[in-house]
Amino acid sequence: MIWVSKTKRPMKVLESLDDLPEFRSEAEEAEFWSTHELGQEILDAMGPLDDVLGPPDPTPRPPAP
């Protein structure tokens, strides 16, 4: 999924995970990510999500109560 901002403001690109601050709250983290995005080098290093999650489980699950 690619997030497309509804605003046209430029995002600051995070080039290194070392530049990622420690957040004191989810609100602080949400504010940070509203103005920042991951750089291409970080995205390329992540690889496909399927490699992390593995294939979907074909076993049907009962609905949650």
KAZIVEN-V905471 format. One record per residue. RES is the residue in three letters. PHI is phi in whole degrees, -180 to 180 (none if undefined). OMEGA is omega in whole degrees, 0 to 359 (NA if undefined). NEAR is the number of other ideal C-beta (glycine too) atoms within 10 Angstrom. Layout:
res = (RES	RES)
phi = (PHI	PHI)
omega = (OMEGA	OMEGA)
near = (NEAR	NEAR)
//
This chain:
res = (MET	ILE	TRP	VAL	SER	LYS	THR	LYS	ARG	PRO	MET	LYS	VAL	LEU	GLU	SER	LEU	ASP	ASP	LEU	PRO	GLU	PHE	ARG	SER	GLU	ALA	GLU	GLU	ALA	GLU	PHE	TRP	SER	THR	HIS	GLU	LEU	GLY	GLN	GLU	ILE	LEU	ASP	ALA	MET	GLY	PRO	LEU	ASP	ASP	VAL	LEU	GLY	PRO	PRO	ASP	PRO	THR	PRO	ARG	PRO	PRO	ALA	PRO)
phi = (none	-112	-86	-113	-69	-79	-97	-97	-69	-72	-94	-82	-96	-86	-89	-144	-66	-66	-87	-77	-76	-86	-98	-87	-157	-65	-64	-64	-65	-62	-63	-60	-74	-76	-124	-129	-143	-76	-73	-61	-62	-66	-61	-65	-70	-70	76	-66	-66	-59	-66	-86	-85	81	-70	-66	-80	-77	-75	-66	-113	-68	-63	-69	-68)
omega = (177	179	177	181	177	176	182	182	179	178	173	184	177	185	182	177	176	180	180	182	172	183	179	181	176	179	178	178	179	178	179	184	175	181	182	173	179	176	184	180	178	180	180	181	181	182	181	180	179	178	181	186	185	182	178	180	182	182	178	180	178	179	178	180	NA)
near = (4	3	7	5	10	5	7	5	7	9	13	11	12	17	12	9	10	6	11	13	9	6	13	8	8	8	9	12	14	10	12	14	14	11	10	15	15	17	16	10	11	16	10	9	10	10	9	7	8	9	8	8	8	7	6	7	7	5	5	5	6	5	4	4	3)
//
